[in-house]
Amino acid sequence: MNWQLQDAKNQFSKVVQKARTEGPQIVTLRGERAAVVLSADDYDALRVGRPNLVDDILAGPSWDDEMSETVTRRSKMPSRNVAI
């Protein structure tokens, strides 16, 4: 169902309830699609199998032995002068 933005704001609980029972609700602004209200279940179904930030970081390139040695060997002191 399509909702004009003002109507969606005034009847937000109804928009959410319809999203839960009838499926995605489209909100329009000046006659053009602006947003879609989804139930939590519909949103979760869209996210299944998509990596999150942690997955992306962990899937980064592996370090070869040379890279591991370079990181381990580098100075443990800060790289800039710190006044004490």
JODA-V870398 format. One line per field, one symbol per residue. phi: phi as a letter, one per 30 degrees, with the letter a starting at -180 (. if undefined). psi: psi as a letter, one per 40 degrees, with the letter a starting at -180 (. if undefined). A space follows every 50 residues. Layout:
BEGIN
phi->???
psi->???
END
This chain:
BEGIN
phi->.cbdedddddbeddddddddccjeccccbhicebabccdddddedddeic dcedddddddddcddddedddddddddedcdcdc
psi->ihhiddddddfddddddddddeahhhhihfeihdihhiidddddddeheh iaddddddeiiihidddddddddiieiieihhh.
END
